[in-house]
Amino acid sequence: MNPIPTKEQILHWITENPGLVAKRDIAKAFGIKGDAKIDLKRLLREMEDEGALEKKARRFQEPGVLPPVAVLQVLAPDAAGDLFAVPLEEGVDSSQRVLIVAQKGDPALGAGDRILGRLTPVKGDGHAYEGRLIRRLGSNPLKVLGIYRAGHEGGRIVPIDKGQDKEWRVARDASNGARDGELVEAEAVGNRRLGLPQARVIARLGDPSGARAVSLIAIHQHGIPDQFPDAVIAEADKAAPVGLKGRQDLRDLPLVTIDPIDARDRDDAVYAMPDDQPGNPGGHVIWVAIADVAHYVTPGSALDREARRRGNSTYFPDRVVPMLPDILSGDLCSLHEHVDRACLAVRMRIDAHGNKLSHRYVRGLMRSKASLHYAQVQAAIDGQPDEKTAPLLETVLRPLYAAYEALKLARAARQPLDLDLPERKIVLDEAGKVTSVAFYERFDAHKLIEEMMILANVAAAEELVKLKQPLLFRVHEEPSLQKLEALREVAEASGLVLAKGQVLKTQHLNRLLAQAEGTEFDELINLTTLRSMTQAYYNAENFGHFGLALRNYAHFTSPIRRYSDLIVHRALIAGHKWGKDGLSGWDIENLDETAKLISEAERRSMAAERDTTDRYLAAFLADRVGSTFAGRISGVQRFGLFVRLEETGADGLIPIRAVGREFFHYDEATQSLTGADTGMTIGIGQRVVVKLAEAVPVTGGLVLELVEIDGAAIAAGGRGRKGGRYQPRKPGAASAKAAKLARKIVRKRRG
């Protein structure tokens, strides 16, 4: 029988064989069998008591030394672009950094990701281990954003998320000094068996009632990066204006920018003139110039990594979380008037019917003749020019509108989806308080810019396909057969027609929308059509854009605020050999992953912007609790009705308990509720009058009570019923027709 090894021999073995550190492995290595294992166990316990070893799950290791496989949390990339992680193992120095070595096929990792990694000790510069991904572990610790309520034994967190209704318990030593009533960010800790879940405060965010806290809540809740790393700022600070070298001089072109009056960045400029080429009578030449962001944000740079991580800028009523630092987004890349700016530009020829005949791309230097806003341009065209637009009216603005008239003809022939969905505008005062809520006014100036941007985006996609360059397409797939059938049923029950038995095109949906226009079913059909649509996304493969009725479409016109456009710019640079800052090998290899990341970032921003709008609207309406509002039912669920208020566009909930005391049958396919006793059917699009019962600015929640539905009064005290029947108040043709529609939908689904 082999003798028991010394402590030094055991320690040396564990160091040399980190993968074989269980007691049975040590016994096997030294040939220890039978009763001698008892002596080995005693020796290992002594070494543990002395601090020479620590025991974890029946394995021994040197104190502070990482096991061969460990749970790691990924950090943000450093200035050199390297990705590091820190261990989450108990009893291990968490300051130890692990260099993540990417392998082909690994998913993209970001700051905060938790992974299981295989570790190899190395003598690296600033790190002692290299780690290779085994698998990504679930999600990060569950985060909760809420109001801290102090107590005797710690405190509680009341979540502000409308989707969370359970409070969280915070131990006294886990409050991070939070004060009663503060807005805090916390993360879940421990494994809850009984009682409230536990959390620890990781950030104190101040007064939740402060007007400027509204967007801050959304930023933290949705995990939108809002602080630029030092390396990114350092790179941006080194940026300088671009000269003419290697570029086409476009400074004599009277390009102008036309944006919202409160625009934070200007990345597109336009100019149009009659086409003087023979054979194109009534044709036009259109120039679209876009900020050359690719010159400043080069592949693999700290700026590039951060822009890819953010995916896009996120816009709130009181602030913007930009994709790029302000020195770029607000200055060097922004096409301000009367200053030289680097650009990628496209010259496009269209015929008198708006069809594109040809296009040509250049990398140039431009100088905007004016920074204009939509209302200002429209006023000039309508006969009220100001001192800024008057000198441009005949030479710049009227030619732009003439080209737009031709583009309108091409749009009418193509027939993209023509939904009527007004956008809400929230106006804040200097303190950040909502002063008014309205809907954005749409001018022809808006549509002019949209059509010219669409044309330039089409040209970019076609150019890159011709050059056989990899790119990111903007993809919008047609609706599913199930959603299309649901739309058709609603249309038929409304007395409208959506043809069957043919390949669906946007023109078929536009005919349906035109039939509904001006009728009581107008909003119902618009809402149902919108809900039948899929969500657009980015993809390296081209599946076309259904909504715009376009075969080739890519985003080219907004590289200041969208990473997708930057990729398209790099592809154009590479395809035309305009410089070394084009699409890199890494860009191409990771194109699919980039498409996925930025599509997810876009959805994240949309959700954050929507939540912020809801909170501002709730704050605006908080003083009007008890007032009545007209609205339409915008959604029906088993738990209640969603109502969109006509005055503000705010969405509120009528809980099912406030609809009526009878049992309601829910039909998911038709989005309707039917009373078991009365037969009363409630569906999307019906007009209602509601009373505001509750407005909670912190969550953005509005709770409503039903007062009238399609002119039928809901009896007070009966919560929708009186003696088992709804009491009509002289129902007109509209209410009778709506009730007939609802019953018809339900009968059709059941029979």
C-alpha positions in Angstrom: 0.0 0.0 0.0 1.3 3.4 -1.0 2.1 5.8 1.9 -0.1 8.9 2.4 1.4 11.8 0.4 2.6 14.9 2.1 0.6 18.1 2.1 3.0 19.6 -0.3 2.6 16.7 -2.7 -1.2 17.0 -2.6 -1.0 20.7 -3.2 1.3 20.2 -6.1 -1.0 17.6 -7.6 -4.0 19.8 -7.4 -2.1 22.7 -9.0 -0.9 20.5 -11.9 -4.2 18.7 -12.4 -7.0 21.2 -11.9 -9.5 18.9 -13.6 -9.0 16.0 -11.2 -9.5 17.5 -7.7 -12.2 15.3 -6.1 -11.1 13.1 -3.2 -11.4 10.0 -5.2 -9.2 11.5 -8.0 -6.5 12.3 -5.4 -6.7 8.8 -3.9 -6.4 7.2 -7.3 -3.4 9.4 -8.2 -1.5 8.3 -5.1 -2.7 4.7 -5.1 -4.5 5.1 -1.8 -7.1 2.3 -1.1 -9.1 0.8 1.7 -8.7 2.2 5.2 -6.0 4.5 4.0 -8.7 6.7 2.5 -9.7 7.6 6.0 -6.2 9.1 6.7 -6.4 11.0 3.4 -9.7 12.4 4.3 -8.2 13.6 7.7 -5.3 15.1 5.9 -7.4 17.0 3.4 -9.6 18.3 6.3 -6.4 19.6 8.1 -5.3 21.4 4.9 -8.8 22.9 4.6 -8.7 24.1 8.3 -5.2 25.6 7.7 -6.5 27.5 4.7 -4.3 25.6 2.2 -7.3 24.2 0.4 -11.0 25.0 0.2 -13.7 22.4 -0.4 -16.5 23.1 -2.9 -19.0 20.5 -3.9 -16.7 17.6 -2.9 -13.8 19.1 -4.8 -10.6 20.7 -3.5 -8.7 23.6 -4.9 -6.2 26.2 -3.8 -7.8 29.3 -2.1 -8.6 32.0 -4.7 -7.7 29.7 -7.6 -10.5 29.3 -10.2 -11.7 25.8 -11.0 -11.3 24.5 -14.6 -14.9 25.2 -15.3 -16.5 28.2 -13.7 -19.5 30.6 -13.9 -18.4 34.0 -15.3 -20.0 37.4 -15.8 -19.0 39.1 -19.0 -17.7 42.7 -18.8 -17.9 45.4 -21.4 -15.2 45.3 -24.1 -12.0 47.2 -23.2 -10.3 49.9 -25.3 -8.6 47.2 -27.4 -11.8 45.4 -28.1 -11.0 42.4 -25.9 -13.8 40.8 -23.9 -13.2 39.9 -20.3 -15.2 38.3 -17.6 -15.0 38.0 -13.8 -15.8 34.8 -11.8 -18.9 34.5 -9.8 -17.5 31.6 -7.7 -17.8 31.9 -3.9 -14.6 32.4 -2.1 -12.7 33.5 -5.2 -11.2 36.9 -5.7 -13.8 38.5 -8.0 -11.2 41.0 -9.3 -9.5 38.2 -11.3 -10.1 38.8 -14.9 -10.6 36.1 -17.5 -9.9 36.8 -21.2 -12.7 35.4 -23.3 -11.3 33.6 -26.3 -14.0 33.4 -29.0 -14.4 30.3 -31.1 -16.1 30.0 -34.4 -19.9 29.6 -34.0 -20.0 31.2 -30.5 -22.9 33.6 -30.0 -22.0 37.3 -29.5 -21.6 38.0 -25.8 -22.3 41.4 -24.2 -21.8 43.0 -20.8 -23.8 41.3 -18.1 -24.1 37.9 -19.8 -23.5 35.0 -17.5 -21.7 32.0 -19.0 -20.2 28.7 -18.1 -16.6 28.8 -19.3 -13.6 26.4 -19.5 -10.6 28.1 -18.0 -6.9 27.8 -18.7 -4.3 29.4 -16.5 -2.0 31.8 -18.4 0.5 34.5 -17.7 -1.4 37.2 -19.5 -1.1 41.0 -19.4 -3.6 41.9 -16.7 -5.3 38.5 -16.6 -4.5 35.1 -15.2 -6.9 33.0 -17.2 -8.3 32.5 -20.7 -11.9 31.3 -20.9 -13.7 29.5 -23.7 -17.5 29.5 -23.8 -19.2 26.2 -22.9 -22.7 27.7 -22.9 -24.5 30.8 -22.1 -26.4 30.5 -18.8 -30.1 31.6 -18.8 -30.5 35.3 -18.1 -28.9 37.8 -15.9 -30.2 38.1 -12.3 -33.8 39.3 -12.5 -33.8 43.1 -12.3 -36.6 45.1 -10.7 -37.2 48.8 -10.9 -39.4 50.2 -8.2 -40.1 52.5 -5.2 -38.2 51.7 -2.0 -40.3 51.6 1.1 -38.2 51.6 4.3 -39.2 49.4 7.2 -37.9 48.3 10.6 -36.1 45.2 9.3 -35.0 46.6 6.0 -37.5 47.5 3.4 -39.6 46.6 0.4 -39.6 47.5 -3.3 -42.9 48.3 -5.0 -42.3 47.5 -8.7 -43.2 50.2 -11.3 -43.5 47.8 -14.1 -47.2 47.3 -15.0 -46.4 43.6 -15.5 -45.2 43.0 -12.0 -47.5 43.2 -9.0 -45.5 41.5 -6.3 -43.4 43.4 -3.9 -39.8 42.5 -3.1 -38.2 42.2 0.3 -34.9 43.9 1.0 -32.7 43.0 3.9 -31.3 45.8 6.0 -27.8 45.3 4.7 -28.9 45.1 1.1 -30.6 48.5 0.8 -27.5 50.3 -0.4 -28.5 53.3 1.7 -31.8 53.8 -0.2 -34.2 56.2 1.4 -38.0 55.8 1.7 -39.7 56.8 -1.5 -36.6 56.7 -3.7 -36.7 55.1 -7.1 -34.2 52.2 -7.1 -32.9 49.4 -9.3 -32.5 46.0 -7.6 -31.7 42.5 -8.5 -33.1 39.2 -7.2 -31.0 37.3 -4.6 -31.4 33.9 -3.0 -33.9 31.2 -3.8 -37.4 32.1 -2.6 -39.3 29.3 -0.9 -41.8 31.1 1.2 -42.9 34.7 1.4 -41.9 37.6 -0.7 -39.0 37.3 -3.1 -35.7 38.9 -2.0 -33.7 41.6 -3.7 -30.8 43.9 -3.1 -30.6 47.5 -4.2 -27.8 48.0 -6.8 -28.6 51.6 -7.9 -30.4 54.6 -6.4 -32.1 56.7 -9.1 -33.6 59.6 -7.0 -37.1 61.1 -6.9 -39.6 59.0 -9.0 -42.0 61.9 -9.2 -39.5 64.2 -10.9 -40.5 65.0 -14.4 -37.1 64.0 -15.8 -37.3 60.6 -14.1 -39.8 59.3 -16.6 -37.4 58.5 -19.4 -34.8 57.5 -16.9 -37.1 54.8 -15.7 -37.5 53.4 -19.2 -33.7 53.5 -19.8 -33.0 51.4 -16.7 -36.0 49.1 -17.1 -35.2 48.1 -20.6 -31.4 48.0 -20.2 -30.6 50.7 -22.7 -26.9 51.7 -22.5 -26.8 55.4 -21.7 -23.2 55.9 -20.6 -20.3 55.8 -23.1 -17.2 54.0 -22.0 -14.1 56.2 -21.6 -12.4 54.5 -24.6 -15.3 55.5 -26.8 -15.3 59.1 -25.7 -11.5 59.2 -26.2 -11.9 58.0 -29.8 -14.7 60.4 -30.5 -12.6 63.3 -29.1 -9.9 62.6 -31.6 -12.2 63.1 -34.6 -11.7 66.0 -36.9 -13.4 67.6 -39.9 -12.8 65.9 -43.3 -11.1 67.6 -46.2 -11.7 67.2 -49.9 -8.9 64.7 -50.6 -10.2 61.6 -52.4 -13.8 62.9 -52.4 -16.0 64.5 -55.1 -16.7 68.2 -54.4 -20.5 68.6 -54.0 -20.3 71.9 -52.2 -21.8 73.9 -55.1 -25.0 71.7 -55.0 -27.7 73.6 -53.1 -28.5 70.7 -50.8 -30.8 71.4 -47.8 -31.8 69.5 -44.8 -35.5 69.3 -43.8 -36.2 67.9 -40.3 -38.5 68.2 -37.3 -38.2 71.6 -35.7 -36.6 70.0 -32.6 -34.2 67.7 -34.6 -31.2 66.5 -32.6 -29.2 65.3 -35.6 -29.3 65.9 -39.3 -28.0 63.0 -41.4 -29.8 63.6 -44.8 -29.9 66.4 -47.3 -31.8 66.7 -50.6 -31.8 68.6 -53.9 -33.7 68.2 -57.1 -33.8 69.7 -60.5 -35.4 69.0 -63.9 -33.5 66.4 -66.0 -32.0 68.1 -69.0 -31.1 64.8 -70.7 -33.0 64.2 -74.0 -35.4 61.4 -74.0 -36.7 62.1 -70.4 -39.3 64.8 -70.8 -40.8 65.9 -67.5 -38.1 63.9 -65.6 -36.1 64.9 -62.6 -32.6 64.5 -61.1 -32.7 63.9 -57.3 -29.6 64.1 -55.1 -29.7 62.5 -51.6 -26.6 63.1 -49.5 -26.1 61.2 -46.2 -23.6 61.8 -43.5 -20.4 59.8 -43.9 -20.4 58.2 -40.5 -18.2 55.3 -41.7 -15.2 57.7 -42.0 -15.4 58.2 -38.2 -16.7 54.9 -37.0 -14.3 52.3 -38.4 -14.6 48.5 -38.1 -13.4 47.1 -34.8 -12.9 50.5 -33.1 -14.3 51.2 -29.7 -16.9 53.5 -31.3 -17.9 50.7 -33.6 -18.3 48.1 -30.9 -20.4 50.5 -28.8 -22.6 51.5 -31.8 -23.2 47.9 -32.6 -24.1 47.2 -28.9 -26.6 50.0 -28.9 -28.0 49.3 -32.4 -29.7 52.6 -32.7 -30.5 55.8 -31.0 -33.5 55.9 -28.6 -35.7 59.0 -28.6 -37.7 60.3 -25.6 -39.7 63.5 -25.3 -37.1 65.0 -23.0 -33.8 63.4 -24.1 -32.1 61.1 -26.6 -29.9 58.2 -25.9 -27.6 58.4 -29.0 -25.9 55.6 -30.8 -22.8 57.8 -31.1 -21.3 60.4 -28.8 -22.6 63.9 -29.2 -19.3 65.2 -30.8 -20.2 63.0 -33.8 -24.0 62.7 -33.7 -24.6 66.4 -33.0 -21.6 67.9 -34.7 -19.0 66.3 -37.1 -21.5 63.9 -38.6 -24.5 66.2 -38.6 -25.1 68.1 -41.8 -25.3 71.6 -40.3 -25.8 74.5 -42.6 -22.9 76.4 -44.2 -20.2 74.0 -43.0 -18.3 71.3 -44.9 -19.3 67.8 -44.1 -18.3 64.3 -45.4 -21.1 62.4 -47.1 -22.1 59.5 -49.2 -24.4 60.7 -51.9 -26.5 59.2 -54.7 -27.7 60.9 -57.9 -30.9 59.4 -59.2 -32.8 60.1 -62.4 -36.5 59.5 -62.5 -39.0 59.9 -65.3 -42.2 62.0 -65.3 -44.0 59.1 -63.6 -41.5 58.8 -60.7 -39.8 55.6 -62.0 -36.1 55.4 -61.3 -34.1 55.2 -64.5 -30.6 55.2 -63.1 -28.5 56.0 -60.0 -24.9 56.8 -59.3 -23.1 56.8 -55.9 -20.2 59.1 -54.8 -18.2 59.7 -51.7 -18.1 63.5 -51.4 -17.8 66.7 -49.5 -21.0 68.8 -49.2 -22.1 72.1 -47.7 -25.8 72.4 -46.7 -27.3 75.7 -47.9 -29.9 75.7 -45.1 -31.3 73.7 -42.1 -35.0 73.8 -42.5 -38.0 72.3 -40.7 -41.1 70.7 -42.1 -43.7 73.4 -41.2 -41.4 76.1 -42.4 -40.9 74.4 -45.9 -44.7 73.7 -46.2 -45.5 77.3 -45.3 -43.2 78.6 -48.1 -44.8 76.3 -50.7 -48.2 77.4 -49.5 -47.4 81.1 -50.1 -45.9 82.2 -46.8 -42.1 82.0 -47.1 -39.9 83.5 -44.4 -36.6 85.3 -44.7 -34.8 81.9 -44.8 -37.0 80.1 -47.3 -37.8 83.0 -49.6 -34.4 82.9 -51.4 -34.7 79.2 -51.8 -38.3 79.0 -53.0 -37.8 78.9 -56.7 -34.4 77.4 -57.0 -34.6 74.7 -54.3 -38.0 74.1 -52.8 -40.3 74.2 -55.9 -38.0 71.7 -57.8 -38.1 69.4 -54.8 -41.9 69.5 -54.8 -42.0 68.9 -58.5 -39.9 65.8 -58.2 -42.2 64.7 -55.3 -45.3 65.0 -57.5 -43.6 62.5 -59.9 -42.7 60.2 -57.0 -46.3 60.2 -55.8 -47.3 58.7 -59.2 -44.8 55.9 -58.7 -46.1 55.3 -55.2 -49.7 55.2 -56.4 -48.7 52.6 -59.0 -46.7 50.5 -56.5 -49.4 50.8 -53.7 -47.5 50.4 -50.5 -49.6 49.8 -47.4 -51.5 53.0 -46.6 -52.5 52.8 -43.0 -53.8 55.9 -41.2 -52.1 55.9 -37.9 -51.5 59.3 -36.4 -48.4 59.7 -34.1 -48.8 61.3 -30.7 -46.7 64.4 -29.7 -46.0 65.1 -26.1 -45.0 68.7 -25.3 -42.9 69.4 -22.2 -42.1 72.6 -20.4 -38.6 73.5 -19.3 -39.1 71.6 -16.0 -40.0 68.4 -18.0 -43.8 68.6 -17.1 -46.3 67.7 -19.8 -48.1 70.8 -21.0 -50.1 69.3 -23.9 -50.7 66.0 -25.8 -51.6 66.2 -29.5 -51.0 64.4 -32.8 -48.2 65.4 -35.1 -49.4 67.4 -38.1 -48.4 65.7 -41.4 -47.3 68.0 -44.2 -46.4 67.2 -47.8 -42.9 68.2 -46.7 -42.8 65.1 -44.5 -44.0 62.8 -47.3 -41.5 64.4 -49.8 -38.5 63.5 -47.6 -40.0 60.0 -46.9 -40.3 59.3 -50.6 -36.8 60.5 -51.4 -35.3 58.5 -48.6 -37.2 55.3 -49.8 -35.9 55.9 -53.3 -32.3 56.2 -52.0 -32.7 53.1 -49.8 -33.9 51.1 -52.8 -30.9 52.4 -54.9 -28.5 51.3 -52.1 -29.9 47.8 -52.0 -29.9 47.4 -55.8 -26.3 48.8 -56.0 -25.0 46.3 -53.5 -26.8 43.4 -55.1 -25.2 44.4 -58.4 -21.8 44.7 -56.7 -22.3 41.3 -55.0 -21.5 42.9 -51.7 -22.9 41.5 -48.4 -25.4 43.8 -46.7 -28.2 44.0 -44.3 -31.6 44.1 -45.9 -34.6 45.7 -44.2 -37.1 42.8 -44.3 -40.9 42.9 -43.9 -42.7 39.6 -44.5 -46.3 39.2 -45.5 -48.9 38.4 -42.8 -49.5 34.8 -41.7 -52.5 33.0 -43.2 -54.1 32.8 -39.7 -53.9 36.6 -39.1 -55.1 37.3 -42.7 -58.1 35.0 -42.2 -59.0 36.9 -39.0 -58.8 40.2 -40.8 -61.0 38.8 -43.6 -63.6 37.7 -41.1 -63.7 41.2 -39.5 -63.9 42.8 -43.0 -66.8 40.5 -44.1 -68.7 41.0 -40.9 -68.4 44.8 -41.5 -69.9 44.4 -45.0 -66.5 44.9 -46.6 -64.5 42.7 -49.0 -61.0 41.3 -48.8 -60.6 39.0 -51.8 -59.7 35.3 -51.3 -57.8 32.9 -53.5 -55.0 35.1 -54.7 -51.5 36.1 -53.7 -51.9 38.8 -51.2 -50.6 42.2 -52.2 -50.7 45.5 -50.4 -53.1 46.8 -53.0 -55.7 44.3 -51.8 -55.3 45.7 -48.2 -55.5 49.3 -49.5 -58.8 48.5 -51.2 -60.1 47.3 -47.9 -58.9 50.4 -46.1 -60.4 52.6 -48.8 -63.8 50.8 -48.4 -63.7 51.5 -44.6 -62.6 55.1 -44.9 -65.2 57.5 -43.5 -67.4 54.7 -42.1 -67.9 53.7 -38.5 -65.6 50.8 -39.2 -62.6 53.0 -40.3 -60.6 52.6 -37.1 -61.6 49.0 -36.6 -60.2 48.0 -40.0 -57.1 50.1 -39.6 -56.3 48.6 -36.2 -57.1 45.0 -37.3 -54.9 45.5 -40.5 -52.1 46.8 -38.4 -52.3 43.8 -36.0 -52.2 41.4 -38.9 -48.8 42.7 -40.0 -45.5 41.1 -39.1 -42.7 43.2 -37.6 -39.9 44.4 -39.9 -36.4 43.3 -39.1 -32.8 43.2 -40.5 -31.5 40.2 -42.3 -28.5 39.3 -44.4 -30.9 37.5 -46.8 -33.4 39.3 -48.8 -37.1 38.4 -48.3 -38.4 41.7 -49.7 -40.4 44.4 -48.0 -44.2 43.6 -48.0 -45.4 46.9 -46.5 -43.5 49.1 -48.9 -44.2 46.7 -51.9 -40.5 46.6 -52.7 -38.3 43.7 -53.7 -35.0 45.2 -52.7 -34.8 47.5 -49.7 -32.0 48.4 -47.2 -31.5 51.3 -44.7 -29.0 53.8 -46.1 -30.2 57.2 -45.0 -29.7 57.3 -41.2 -26.2 56.1 -40.2 -26.0 58.6 -37.2 -28.9 56.8 -35.5 -29.0 53.2 -37.0 -26.1 50.7 -37.1 -27.8 48.9 -40.0 -27.2 52.0 -42.2 -23.5 52.1 -41.2 -23.1 48.5 -42.4 -24.7 49.5 -45.8 -22.3 52.5 -46.0 -19.3 50.2 -45.4 -20.6 47.8 -48.1 -20.8 50.7 -50.6 -17.3 51.9 -49.6 -15.9 48.4 -50.1 -17.8 47.8 -53.3 -16.5 51.0 -54.9 -13.0 50.7 -53.3 -13.3 54.2 -51.8 -11.0 53.5 -48.8 -9.9 51.1 -46.1 -12.9 51.8 -43.9 -15.3 49.6 -45.8 -16.9 46.3 -44.7 -14.3 44.2 -42.8 -13.9 40.5 -42.8 -15.2 40.4 -39.3 -18.3 42.4 -40.3 -19.0 39.9 -43.1 -18.4 36.9 -40.9 -20.8 38.2 -38.2 -23.4 39.7 -40.4 -26.2 37.3 -39.2 -25.4 38.0 -35.6 -25.3 41.7 -36.2 -28.7 41.6 -37.8 -30.1 39.7 -34.8 -28.6 42.1 -32.3 -29.8 45.3 -33.9 -33.2 43.9 -34.6 -33.5 43.2 -30.9 -32.1 46.6 -30.0 -34.8 48.2 -32.2 -37.5 46.4 -30.4 -36.0 47.3 -27.1 -36.0 51.0 -28.0 -39.6 50.9 -29.3 -40.7 49.3 -26.0 -38.8 51.9 -24.0 -40.2 54.8 -26.0 -43.8 53.4 -25.8 -43.5 53.0 -22.0 -42.2 56.5 -21.6 -45.1 57.9 -23.6 -47.6 55.9 -21.4 -46.0 57.3 -18.2 -46.1 60.9 -19.5 -49.7 60.5 -20.6 -50.7 59.1 -17.2 -49.0 62.0 -15.5 -50.8 64.4 -17.8 -54.2 62.8 -17.0 -53.6 62.3 -13.2 -55.4 65.6 -12.4 -58.5 64.5 -14.4 -59.4 61.4 -12.5 -63.2 61.2 -12.4 -63.6 62.8 -15.9 -65.2 61.1 -18.8 -63.5 60.6 -22.2 -64.6 59.3 -25.6 -62.6 56.4 -27.1 -62.6 53.2 -29.0 -61.9 49.7 -27.9 -58.4 48.9 -29.2 -57.9 45.4 -27.7 -59.9 42.7 -26.0 -58.5 40.1 -23.7 -59.9 37.6 -21.2 -59.1 40.0 -18.3 -60.6 43.1 -19.8 -60.8 45.8 -22.5 -58.1 48.1 -23.8 -59.5 51.5 -24.8 -57.7 54.2 -26.8 -58.8 57.7 -25.8 -59.6 60.0 -28.7 -58.3 63.2 -27.1 -54.8 62.0 -26.3 -54.3 58.6 -27.9 -53.6 57.2 -24.4 -54.4 53.5 -23.8 -56.3 52.4 -20.6 -57.7 49.2 -19.3 -61.3 48.4 -18.3 -60.9 45.4 -16.0 -63.3 42.6 -16.7 -64.9 43.1 -13.3 -65.9 46.6 -14.4 -67.5 45.4 -17.7 -70.4 43.5 -16.1 -71.3 41.0 -13.4 -72.2 38.2 -15.8 -69.7 35.8 -17.2 -68.1 36.8 -20.5 -67.0 34.2 -23.1 -63.7 35.3 -24.7 -63.1 34.6 -28.4 -59.4 34.9 -29.2 -59.8 34.7 -32.9 -62.3 37.6 -33.2 -60.9 39.5 -30.2 -64.4 39.7 -28.6 -66.3 39.1 -25.3 -69.8 37.8 -25.2 -72.0 38.0 -22.1 -73.3 34.6 -21.1 -76.7 36.1 -19.9 -77.4 39.0 -22.1 -75.6 37.9 -25.3 -74.0 41.4 -25.4 -70.9 41.2 -27.6 -68.0 43.6 -27.3 -65.2 43.9 -29.9 -62.4 45.9 -31.3 -63.4 49.3 -32.8 -66.6 49.9 -30.9 -67.0 53.5 -29.6 -67.2 53.9 -25.8 -67.4 56.6 -23.2 -65.3 55.9 -20.2 -64.5 57.4 -16.8 -60.9 57.7 -15.7 -60.8 55.8 -12.4 -57.1 55.7 -11.8 -53.9 57.2 -13.3 -50.5 56.0 -12.1 -47.6 58.0 -13.6 -44.9 55.7 -12.2 -46.2 52.7 -14.1 -48.0 54.5 -16.9 -51.2 52.6 -16.0 -54.7 54.0 -16.7 -57.7 52.2 -15.2 -61.1 53.0 -16.7 -64.8 52.4 -16.0 -67.3 51.8 -18.8 -70.0 54.5 -19.1 -71.4 54.0 -22.6 -70.8 51.6 -25.5 -71.9 52.6 -29.0 -74.4 55.0 -27.4 -75.9 52.5 -25.0 -75.6 53.8 -21.4 -74.3 51.4 -18.8 -76.5 51.7 -15.7 -74.7 53.1 -12.7 -74.3 50.7 -9.8 -74.9 47.7 -12.0 -71.5 47.8 -13.6 -72.8 47.3 -17.0 -76.1 45.6 -16.2 -79.5 46.4 -14.8 -81.7 43.5 -14.1 -79.5 41.4 -16.4 -80.0 43.7 -19.4 -78.0 46.6 -20.8 -80.0 49.8 -20.8 -79.9 51.6 -24.2 -80.0 55.4 -24.5 -81.7 55.8 -27.8 -79.2 53.7 -29.7 -78.6 55.0 -33.2 -77.9 53.2 -36.4 -74.2 53.1 -35.5 -74.7 51.2 -32.2 -77.2 48.8 -33.8 -74.9 48.1 -36.7 -71.9 47.6 -34.4 -73.9 45.1 -32.2 -75.0 43.3 -35.4 -71.4 43.2 -36.6 -70.2 41.7 -33.3 -72.9 39.0 -33.2 -72.2 38.2 -36.8 -68.4 37.7 -36.1 -69.2 35.4 -33.2 -71.7 33.3 -35.1 -69.3 33.0 -38.0 -66.5 31.7 -35.7 -68.8 29.2 -33.9 -70.6 27.9 -36.9 
